[in-house]
Amino acid sequence: MRYKHPVAALGATALALSLVALAFAVLPSTVVPLAMGDAGSSGSDAQGHLDLRNTRIRNRFAYIAPQCYVLNRDETNAVLNPCYVCHQRGKVPNYLDDSDFQLSYQMTEQGLTNPWSNLFEDRSARIESLGDGEILEAVRTSNYVTEAGELILAQRLADLPVTWDLDGDHHWDGYRPDAYFRFDSQGFDLDPDDGYTGWRAFAYYPTPGTYWPTNGSAGDVLIRLPEAFRRNGQGELDPTLYALNLAIVESLVKGADVAIDPVDENLYRSDLNKDGSLGWTNLVRYDWAPLEGRTMSYLGQAGEQQTAGKLQLAAGLFPEGTEFLQSLRYLDLTEEGRVQPAARMKELRYARKQSWYNYRELKGLVDRENAERREYENNTIKEVPGDYERGLFAQGWVYQGFIEAADGSLRPQSQEESLYCMGCHSGLGATTDTTFAFARKLDAGAHQRGWYHWSQKDASGLDEPKVEIQGAGVQYEYSDYLMYTRSGSDFLDNAELRGRFFNADKTPRAEAFARLHTDISQALMPSAERALALDKAYRTIVEDQDFVHGRDANIAPFSWALPIVPPDLPTGVEQAANPLAFGGCFAADDACVPDQLEAKDADPWASLITGVGMDGPKGARDQADWQDVSATD
């Protein structure tokens, strides 16, 4: 709910300019970084391990992302809108609608002071002092797996440092890494003996902004379903059955048909394509309407558990026991100077769906949170149960993370560092069952139907995804984001992308957007020079171990980050942008037939772009007409 004392009467232009002046006038007294090496912990042991057992939270608002403190203006005071990527009307069973956050800065009163002091730190001298060869040598050394194939972090957790052992039982009670990042041709992860670990890599369209490599890190995501999804009724491991169950989950999460490799339905006694008979098919048909008597089912032991009521199934939700694993990595260069993910990890993030919440229960959670916001005028603090050793809990999921220690190894995140992750995974309209990536998995027409790791094939040559926005038709998603931010960054600071896609007078470069439509790496990947600078910038944060003050790699201080946000500050955005659908299949009759996507003329991208410019942040048509990539403002 909005505060009762808005300051809109100042006028948008005067307000923005006065805020910028205020921000930098008060910066020295309001933003005081900790001394180097002070991560808010109680110190280190003799081996240099941070003592994580001190779970005191200095920043109770660590779940408010640093991007939320960015003033959404450019140097001419034009209104921008990076906020819609996260804050939007959710799609059922995500009942959260936080699209009003696009319209004003709605923060609890105590959270108005920006706690992310690293955003303002000038790292230029330290970046300059670190040589290119030095940083490349570092990022090319894995801190996750040895040359012999041993998992370094798993070994450290097995021989648990006392300073990581929260409950003192000499046993790590959370996730122990067990993925080897050795993938076969189907994206399945293999251990050193070529056995299946259950993890499977998938390629996806990165969410616009922060997780584009050009803004700091290369990321990947793996999924794993419980053992029952991998075994047939006789208890035998069946990779084909497992792949089919993953396709069923994909269909349910996306609410769409999913093309598969041809399979005989008689082998699994399941009518996958819903044609009323058992035979050969290359399609998992989405057909879930339980109130009309139409549902879907898993295969093998998972199907038996579903029939027995021990396993749940619903559209838009993952089954109990689903796990995700994400690595965030430094940026490396090939011999030709192309940017690629590095061997060294910055973070390893883990999630597991521990409990099932049905639609009614999920709506109840949102209703209660909205009621608290109304009662306390949004002046509430999010309470997140759990701890860094077992993980933090939200809507049936447990989240846990590991981050780079000063010596370059991976360590568990502290309690406060873990809280940072929960703002995005426990209350955003943009998520699907609290997650981001899987709903954006590449579709059937992609290489290996989207089941591969970025190390096997990078993003170059991928067609730009499309998004349907309420009242605006179908738009090119990344192009739209670039137009909304004029920089391709949530912090509005990526000068390289700005120069790549816009002229000096801020009109779009037609040829750059045309290339982006058929190759998303044009937006995702930085130059070699920028990649090395981002690596060096992040390395200074690792040296300081002050992640509690921000972990975003800023080559220079973020000039649009506000140290203090006035209560209920209006953004100047008059119309919230609400995405309705995402993907590459927008047929006129809403029918999407994945097993026909591979035909050359089945998906004429340009002709499916129905939006000819959408109402922009100011309520005026200041977006681009993608038919001729011409500005309309």
N, C-alpha and C positions, 0 to 999 in steps of 0.2 A: 504494500500500500504506500502511496506517496505521502511525504511529510506535509504538515499543515502550513509550512512557511516557505513556499517556493520563492525564488528570486528572479523569476522570468521578467518582472517589470523593468529590469535593467536594460532589456533589449539584447538580442543574441550577439550582435557585434561587440557592443560595449562590454557585455558580460564576459565573452571569451577573452578579449584583450586584457581586461582587468584581472581575470583569473591567471593568465600566463604571467602577468607582472607580479601578482601576489605569490604565485608558486615559487618563483625564483628569488623573490625578496625574502621569503621566510625559510628557504631551503636550509641554510646553515644551522638554524636553531631548531628545526623540526625534524630533520633527517640526519641522524648521527649514526654512521656505520659502526659496528663493533670493531674492536681492534683486530688486526690480522690474526687468524687462527682461532678466534673466539666464535664457536658455532653454537653457543648457547648450551653447551653440555657441561658436565662437571669435571672435564679434564680427560686425560689419557692415562692408560696403564703403561707398564714398563716396555711393552712391545709397540707402543704407539697407537693402540686401539682407542678410539673415542669411547668414553664411558656413556653408553646409551641408556643406562638404567635410570638416570635422572630424567623423568618424563614431564618435568615442569614445562608448561606451554607459555612462552613469553608473548607470542602473537596469537591470541585467541581467534583471530580472523584470518588465519593462514589459508583458509579455504576460499577466500576472496582472491581471485587470480590477479596478478599484477596488471594484466591488460585492462582490468575494470577501472583502473585509475588513470587511463589515458584520456586526454581531452580530444574529443573527436572533431578537430578542426585542422585545416592546413594553414599555411602562412598567410593566405588571403582571407582567412576566417570562413572559408567554405565549409559547410557541414558534411562530415563523412559518417559512415556507419559500418564499422567492423563488428558491431555487437550482435548483428542478426545471426551470425554463424552459430553461436551458442544459445542465445536467448530468443526463443521462438515458441510458437504454439506446438506442443508435443503431439505426436500421433499415437492414438490409442494402441496399447494400454499405458502409454506415458500421458497422464492426465494433466501434466504441468503446462501451464501457459505463462511463461515469463517474458513474453514479447514486449511487455511494457517497460522492461529494462532497456530497450532500445530508445525509449523516449526520455528517460531521466535516470540519474544516478541514484538508485535506491539502496542505500547502505544504512546499516545500523549506525547510530550516532557515534559510538565508540570506534567504529571502523572507518571513519571519514579521513583519519590521518593515515597516509600511505606508509605501510610498514616495510615496503620493499626498497630499502635504501640502496641496494646494489644497482638499481635502475639508473641512479644518478652518478655512479662512480666513473671517473675518467680512467680508463685502462690503457690509454694510448701508449704511454711510456713503457709499460710492462709488455704490451704486445710487440712493440718495436724491438725490445731487448731479446725476444725469443726468436731464434732463427728458424727459417723454413725447414731446413734439414732436421733440426732438433724436434720440431713438433711432428713432422712426418714419421720420424723414427718412433716416436711415442705412440702415435695413433695406429701404427702398423703392428704394434705388439698387443696381442690379445691379453686381456685381464680376466677372461672368462674360462678359456680352455687352454691347456698346455699343448705343446707339439705332440705329446704322446696321447692326446685325447682325453686327459683327465680334467674334470670340472673343478676349477680352482675354488670357487665360492662354496660349492657343495662340500669340499674337503674341509674348508675352514669352519663351516657350520657343524660338521661332524665332530671336529675338535674345538668345541665352542669356547671362544674367549670369555672369560668371566664378566667382562664389561659389556657383553652383548646379551647375557643371560638374565632376562628381566626377573623371572621367578626363582632363580637360583637352583633349578633342578638339574643343571648340567646337560640339558637337552633342548635343542631348538624346536619350538612348537609350531613354527610356521612353515612356509614353503621352502623346500630344498631343491635348488635347480637340478633338473634332470633332462633338459633338452640339450642336444649336442650341436644343433645347427648344421647337421649333415643331411642333406635332402636328396631323395630319389627323384625320378622324373615326374612323379605325381605329387611332389611337395611333402611327402611323409618324412619325418625326422627319423634318422637311424642312429643307433648307438655304435660304438667301435666294433662290435661284432655283427653289425648290419641287422640288428634286431629292431623292431618297431618300438618307439617310445610312446606312441599314441598322439604325439604332437603332429600337426600338419600346418604348413605355411600357406598363406593365401595372399594374393596381391589385391590391392584396394586403391581407390582414389583417396589420397590423403585429404583430410578436412582442410579447407582453405585457411591459410594463415600460419599459425605458430609451427605446425608440424611439416611445413614445407622445408626441405633441406636448406634452401636459400636463407631461412631465418634461424639456422643454427644446428639442427640435428637431422640425421637420417634415422628413420624408424622402420620397424617391421612388426608383424603380429602373427602369432601362432595360435591355433585353437586345438583343444583336446576334449573329447567327450568321454564319459566314464567307460569302464571296461565292458559293461553290458552292451554298449553300442558297437563294440568291435567283435563280438562273438556271436556265432549262430546258436540255434537251439540246442546243438550238441555240445556247446561250450568251446568250440574250436575258433581260433583266431581267423577272421575272414576279412581281409583288406577291402574286397569288393563290397561286402555288406557294410563295412565301416564308411566307405565312400558314399554309399547310398543313404545311410543315416545322416551323414553330413549334408547331403543334398536336400534331404527332408527338412533338416533344421534351417538351411538356407532359404528354402521355400517359405517356411513358416515365419522367419524373421523378416524377409522382404515382402511377404504377402504376394508372391508371384510364382509363376511356373518356373522350373529350373531344368535346363537341358542336361542330360547325362550321357555317358557312353552307353551304347546299346546293351540291354540286359534282358534276360528271360525272366519274366515275373513269376513263372512257375517255381523257380528255384527258391523264392522267398515267400510264395503264397500271398502276394500282396499286389493289388491292382494300383500300381504306382501312377499310371496316367488316367485313372478314373474313367476308362472306356467301357466298364462293365464286364470285362473278360480278362483272362490271364494270357499273356503272350509276350512277344518282344516289344520293347518300348525304348525310347530315348528321351523320356520326359517324366519328371515328377510334377504332377498337376497340383497346383494349389487349390484346395477345395475344403475350406474350414468354415463351417457355419453350424455350430452345434445346436443352436435353437431350431434349425431347420433339418436336423438329423444328419448333417454332413460333417464328417471329421476326417482326420488323417491318423496314421499310426506309424510308429517306428518298427524296425525289423529286428529279428534275432531275439536275443535275451532282453534287449530293451523293450521290444514289443510285448514280450511276455510280462515284464514288469508293469508296463502300461496297462495291460488287460487286468492285471491283479490290483490295480490302483496304487501301486508303489512308485509310479513315475507319471509325471503330469505332462500334458501337451497343450499348447495354446498359441495362437498366432501372435507374433511380436515378442515372444518370450523364449529364452533358452531353457533347455531341460536342466533339472537339478544336476549338479556335479560338473557342469560345463566349466572349462578353465581357459583362460587366455594368458599369453605370455608376450610381452613386448620388450624389445631392446631399443634403446636410444643410443646412437653411436656418433662418434666424431666423423668428420668428412675426410676422405682420402683422395688421392689423385692417381689416375692410371699413368702409364708411360706417355700416353698421348695428351695428358693434361685434363682428361675428363674427370669430373667429380663422381665419387662412388662412396658407399658406406665403408667405414673403417672397421678394422678388427677390434679396436678398443671400444668398450662400452662406457657410456656416461651413466646410464641407468638400466636396470632390469626391473620391469614392472609385472606384477602377477595379480590375477583375479580369479576367483572361484565362486560359482553360484552355490551357496550352501543351503539355502532355504527357498521354498516356493511360496510366492505370493500370487493369488489369483487377481482377476481384474478388480473385483470389489475391494479387496484389501489394498491394492495399489492406489485406487481412487481415494480410499480412506486416508492413506498416508498423506496424499497431496491436500485433501480437504482440511486435515488437522493442521498442516503447516500453514496453509492459507489463512485459517482461522486465527492462528497465533500472530501472524503478520498483521491482520486487521486489528486484533485486540491490543497489540503493543506498538502499533504504528511502525511496523517493520524494525523496531528497536529490539531485536532478539539476536541471540548468539546460537549458531548451529551446534548441537551436541552430537558428537560422533562416537559411538561406543567402540571398544576394542583397544588394542595396544600394538606397538610396533612389532612385537614378536609373533603374536597370533594373527595380526592384521586388523584393519578397521572395517566396520560393518555398515552397509547401506542397502536397503531394499532387498535383503536376502543374499547379497554378495559380500565377499570379504576381499579387501584390497591390501596389497603389501608391496613394498618396493625396496630396492637396493641401489646404492649410489656410490660414486667413485670416492675413495678415501684419498688423503693427501699423498700417499705413496703409490697411487695408481691402481690399487686393488679395489674390489667391490666390497662394500660393507652394508649392513642393514640401515635403512633410514631411521632417524630418530623419531620420537613421537610427533614432534612438531613438523619435521620434514614429511612425515606420512600424512598429516592433516592437510598439507598443501594439495594432495591428490584428490581430496574428497569433495571439493567444491564442484569439480566437473563431473564426478561420478555419483553424486548424491542429490542432484537437484537442478538439472538443466532440461529445457524443452527439446534440445537437439539430440538427446541420447535415445538409443533403443535398448531397453532393459539395462540401463545405466552405462552402456558401452557405445563406442563410436564406429569402429573399423568394419565389423563384419557386415553391417547393413550396407556398407559401401564397397563390398567385395566386387571384383570384376565379374562380368556376366559370361554367358556361355560362349560368346563370340571371341573371347580373349584367349591368349595362349594357355594351353592346358586347362581351359575353362576357369581360369583364375586361380588355380591351385599350384602356386609356385612361390619361391622366395625371391626377393629382389636381387640376391646374389646370382640367381640363375638367369634372370632377365630383368633389365632395369626398366624405367618408366618411359624411356624415349620411344616415340612412335605411337603412344597410346592416344586415341581420340579424346578430346576434351569431354568430360561428363556434362550432363544437362540437368537442370533443376527447374521444376515448375513452381512459380511463386504466385501466391494468391493475387488475383487481379492483374497479373502481368504476363501470363502465358509461360511458355518454355524458354529458358535462357541458357546460354553457355555458362556453366557455374563458375569456373575460374575467371573468365572474362568479366562476369558480373561482379565478382568479388574485387577484382582489380579496379573496376569502375567505382565501386562503393568506397574503396580505401585510397585510391590513387597511389598505392605503394605496395600492395601485396603483403602487408604486415599488420598484425593487430596493434603494433606499437606505432604504426604510420611512419616508419623510419627507414624503409628499405629503398635507399636512393638508387641502387643498381636496378631494381625492378621498375622503379619509376622512370628511369631513363630508358629502359628497354622497351616500355610499352606506351610512353607518353612523350609528346613533343614538349618543347620549352613552354609553349602556351597552354599546356595541359590537355590538348586534344589528343585522342588516341592515335597511335601509329597503326594504320590499317594493315600493313604487311606483318607487323608483330602479332597482332591478334589473329590474323589468318593462319600464321604458323602455329599458334597455340591451339587452334581448333583441331589440328591433326597431330599435335605433339605436346603433351602436357609438360614435358621436361623444360620447355621454354620458360615456364613460370616456376617450376619446382627447383631447378638446379642453379646454384650460384656460379660465378666465375671462379677459376682456380684461386685467384688473388683473394676474393671474398671468403672462400671456403677456409683458407689457411688463417685468415684474420679471425674468423669465428672460432676456429679450433683454439687459437691462442687466447682469445678472450675468455672462453670457458675454462681453459686451463688455469687462469688466474683465480677463478672462483674455487676450483678444486684445491689450489694451494692454500687459499684462505679458509676453506671448509665452512664458509658462512652461507650455506644454501638457505638458511632460515631468513635471509635478507634478499633472496632472489636467486634464481638459477638460470635466468635467460642470458644468453651470450650477447652482450652489447659491446660492439666495437667502440662506440662513443656513447656518452650519456644519452638516454632516451629523452629527447627534447620535449615530447608531448605528454610525458607522465607528470601528473599533478601530485605535489607533496600533500596537499590538503584539498578535499572535495567539499564545497559548500553543501549543506543539507538540501536534498531534493533538487539538485542542479539539473535543469533541463538540458538535454543533449542538442536540441534544435531539430531532431528528427521528428517529423510530424506524422509520418505513416510508417508503422512497423512492417518490415518485410518478413513474410511467413512462408517458408518453403512448404509445398504440399506434396511433392513427389520428387524422387531422385533417380537418375539412371540414364539409360540410352535407348529406351523403348517407350515412346509415347505415340501409340497408334491413335487414330481419330476416334475409334470406338472403345478406347481404353483396354483393348485386348492386346496382350503381349505374348507372342508365341516364340519362346526362346529357341526351339529346335529349328527355326527358320532363319535365325539371325546370321548364319554363316553365308547365306546367299548374297551375292555381290550387290544386288539391287534391293535387298530387304530393308535396309536402314539408311536411306539417304539423309545424312545428318543435317545438311543445311535446310532442306525442305521441312524438317520437323521443328525448326526453330520458329515458334509461333509468336513469341514476344518481339515486338518491334520498338522496344524502349519501355521501361517500366517507370512508374512513379517513384522518384528517387527520394533521398533523405529529407528534402525540403517540401515534398509533396508536389514537386514539379517534374516534368519529364527531362531529367538530366542524365539519363543512362544512355546507352548506345543502341543503335539499330544494327543488330548483328548481320542483317542481310548485306549491308554495305559498310559496316563498321564505321559509321559516321556519328559524330557527337551531335546531340540534339539540344545541347544547352548553349 
